[in-house]
């Protein structure tokens, strides 16, 4: 089987020839340690060394991409527009930035904001070539779409958006705002699916909406603001020929799983085991209603680098995944994660294919 055939077989709950693998985000610090561990040069990368079956293709989803860019220097800080309707202050070489100005300061600002069209050719520079490369290598590539919650708070600010959602007096504003964002991302999904021809694999929505302990809002709030709008996006994409729909969110999403299913999603990622039920428990509860993607512990078990513990963690996951309905992977490989532990985990999965 190719990676695409293998992954689609697992999504159908058929037995694949090998367990499909979703490789994580590799932090540059981890990559450098991995290169030293393997004794290889900078030209080698874990993504090219280990098998990976799933890829992501996406355009430039920002609401205002033409506005993005450097504005000015203030001492050691750079001031820039991020294209989401926000001016940020950052230091070169760092990950986080400080938001210092927004286009959507008050609800009244929404009326004057016009998102740039999803059809802009500049949103898709190089995308069709990347899609062609994925097809030629047999990779199972999905169209990626940003989520309604996370992309909206990029523009409004997460604290302000959560207050808006909780305030009954702001319901009209929230509905208008989420409707505007839903229309933008519906058009982005349809245009990206068309340009990548990933209808037969599907759409992967990335919408981080949870912390370690719980979602950022109640299931009732999800049902009010996001359920009907995700149903609308999925219905439009399904009408266009899109076959499969997955959602990604970090954190504890277990209180939202039934609502994800009601929205039309058939798979969830990354199901971090430190804050979600294990894959076996989820399979027992949801059966073939959910394809389980992820499930490997990157925050506690692998960092301890105890081979017996890693094997005890992975063996049940490998057994579960052999019969389909599972794509094994984890959230990320950060610099504190020993490369020896990750290498051992990958070899266990490959050995499990021969069991």
N, C-alpha and C positions, 0 to 999 in steps of 0.2 A: 504493500500500500504506500502511496505518497502521503505526505503529512496532511494534505487536504482530505484525502480519502479516509485516512485514519481518524481524523478529528470528526468528520461528518458521521462516520460509523458510530463513534462514541456518543455523539449528539442524538443519534437515532436509537440509542441503547442497544446497538449491536456490538458484538465482541470485536474489537480492533486487533490488528496483528501485533501492535505494540501499544503500550499505554501512552496516550497523547500527553505531551509536556508543554506547559506554558512557562517560558523562561521569564524571570522577573526583571525589573529595572536593576541594573548593575551600577551601584555608586562608584564614581571614579576611584575612591580610596580602596574599595574592595577589588577593583580591577587591577590596581597596582600590586596589591598583596597577592592576588591570584597569579599574576605574571611572575612574581618572585618565587612563589610556591612551585609553579610549573617549570621555572627556569627558561622562560621564553621572553622574547622582546616585546616592545610596545605595539608591534603590528598585530600581535595575537590578542584576541578578546574572548571572554567566556561564551559570548553569543555565537561565535564561530567554532568553538570547540565542542560544546555540548549540543545534543539534538534539541531542536525546538520546532514545534509543529504549528504554532499559531503566530500570526503577524497582524499588525494594525496599520490601516491606511486612513489618513485624515487630511482634510484641507485646512485652510486658515479660517477658523470659525469666528474670529473676533468680530464684535459688533461694528467697530470702526477701524479696520486694518490700515486705511490710508493715513490715519492720524498717529500711528505708532512710530516711535523713534526717540532719539536723544533730543533733549531740549536745552540743557545747560549743565555746567559744572558748578558745584557749590563745595569748595574745599575738596575733601576726599570723597564726596558723594556725587553721584550722577543723578540728575533729574530727567525723567523720561515719561513719555506717554505709552502705556502698555497696550493700547488698542481696544481695551475693554471699557473705555469711558473713565479712565482713572489715571492720574498723574502720580508717579511713585518716586521715592528717594531710595537709592541703593548704593552699596559699595561694591566695586568690581571684585569678582571672585567669591562673592557670598551668595547664599541661596535666597534669603528672605529680603523683602523690601518693605518700606513704610509708605502707606497710602497718604498722600497729602492733599489731594483735590479730586473731586468727582464730578462727572457730568450730571448725575442723578442725585443731587443734594436733597431735594424735596420732592414729594409726589407731583407737584405742579410742573416739575422739569420734564416729566415723561412726555407731555404733549409735543414738546419741541424737538425731541430726539428722533432721528430717522436712521435706522440701521442701514449700513451699506448692503447692496444686494448680494444674495448668496450666489448669484450667477457670475460675479466678477471673475474673469479668467485668472487674475493674479492670486486668487485664493488657492489655486490648484497647480501652481508651478511645480513640475516634476512628478506630480501625483500619478499620472497615467503611466509614466515610465516605471515607477516603483510597483505599480499594480502588475505591469507586464512581467517584471522580474519575479514577482511572487508567483505568478502563474507558471513561469518557465521552471522555477525550482520546486514546484509542487507544494508550496507553503499554503496553509489554510489562512487566508487573509480576510479580515473583517473590516468593514467600514466603521471607523470610530466617530462617535458623536459626543460632544460635551453634554452634561446633564442640566436639567432645568434649574435645580437648586444652586449648584455650584457656579454655573455661569451667570446666573442672575445676581448672586452675591458678589461676584467679581465686579459688577457694575455698581450695585447699591451699597455694598459693605455687609458682611455677614451679620454683625451685631444689629445694624439697622433693619436688615431684612427680617431677622427673627422677631424683632419687636413689631414690625409691620404685620407679620403673619399672626402674631398673638393678639393684636389689637382689633376688635370687631369693627371699630370705626375706620380701619384701613383696608377692609375687605375689598372694597371697590377698586382701590389703587392696586392691591395685590393681584386681583383678577385681571385688570388691564395690563399690568406689567408682565405677568406670566403668560398671558395670551400673546403679547408682542414677542416674547422670547420663544414661545412654542412655535409661532409661525416662522420665525427666523431659522430655528433648528429643524423644523420640518423641511424647509427648502434646502438647507445645508445637507440633510440626510439624503434627500432625493437626488440632488446634484452630485454628491460624492458617490452614491451607489451607481449612478449612471456612468460617471467617468472611470470608476474602478471595475465596473462589471462584477461586483461582489454580491449580486442578488442571491446566488445559491449558497453562500456562506452566511452573510447576514450583517446585522447591525449590533455594535457593541457600544452601549451608552455608559460613559464615565461620569458618575454623579456622587462624589464623596459627600455623604449626608449623615455620618455617624462618628461618634467617638468610641473609646474603648468600652465604656459602660452602656451606652444607649445611643439611639439616633439623636440628632440635634433637635428633633421635634417629635410630636406624638404621632402614632398611626392615624389618629383622627385628622390631624393636620395634613398628613400625606394624602389621605383620602379626599380631603377638601380641595387642595390646590394642585396636586401632582397626578393623582390617579387618572382623572378624566383627560388630562392633557397628554400623558404618556399613551393612553389608549388612542388618542387622536393621532399622534405621531406614528405609532405602530400600525394603525389602520391604513394611513396614507402610504407607508412604506410597503406594507403587505399587498396593497392594491397594485403597487408598481412592480411587484414580483419578488420582494425580499422574503427570504425563507425563515430566518432564525433571528431571535432577539435576546440579547444578553445585557445584564447590567452589572457595573462595577461600583462598589463603594467600600472604602476602608471601614474598619470599626465593626461594632456590633449591630448588624442589620437584621438579626433574627426576629424582632418584633414587626418587621416590615415584609417578611418573605411572602406571606399570603397576599399582601397588596401588590407585590411585584408580579406574582402569578396572575392576579386579577387584571393588572395592566396589560398583560400579554407577554411578559418576559418568561423565557423558558430556562434560563441559566443565570447563575450568580457567581461573581468573582470579587475578592480573593478568599472570602470565608476564613479570615484569620482565626486560627484555633484558640488564641489567647482570649478571644472575646465572643466567639460563636460556638454553637454546638459542633461536635465533630462530624465528619462526613458520614460515618456510619449511622449516627443518630438522625441526621438530616435525611438520609436515604430511607430509613425506617419510617420517618414521618411523612415524607413527600413522594416517595416512590419515583415514578417516572414523570412527575410534574416538574422536576427541577434537574437540570444538568449542573453538577457540582464542579466548579472550577477553582482550583487552589488547594487549600487544606493543609499545606506544609507549614510548620511553625518556624518562622524566621526570627522570632523575638526571644524565645526561651530555650527551646530544645536544641536547635542547631548551634546557637552561640555558645552553649556549654561544651560542645565538641566531644560529647561522650558517645562513642560508637554504639554501645549497647542501648543507650537511650534513644539514639537516632533510629536504630534498627527497630526497636520496639514501637516507635512512633510510626515508621513508614510501612512496616509489613502489612498491617491491616488496611492501610490506604491502597497499597499495591494490589492486594487481593480484591478489594472492592472495585478498583478501576479496571481490572482485567475483563470484566463482563460488560463494560460500556457505561455511559452516563457520567463519566468522571474525566476531567482533564487536570492532571496533577500540576501543581505549581505553588508559588508563594508570592507574597506582596513585593518584596525587594531584597536585594543583597547589599547591605550597608557595610561600611568599612569595618565595623566591629565584629562582623561575622567571619569566623575563621574559614579561609578557602578550603582547608582540609575537610571541614565538615560538609561544605557544599559539594565538593568533589565526591565524597563518600556517599552522600544522599543520591547524587545522580547515578553513581555506579550501582547502588542498590535497586533503583528503578529499572535500569537496563538489565540487571541480573534477573529481576522479577519477570521480565518479558520472556525469559528462557525457562522459567519455572513450570 
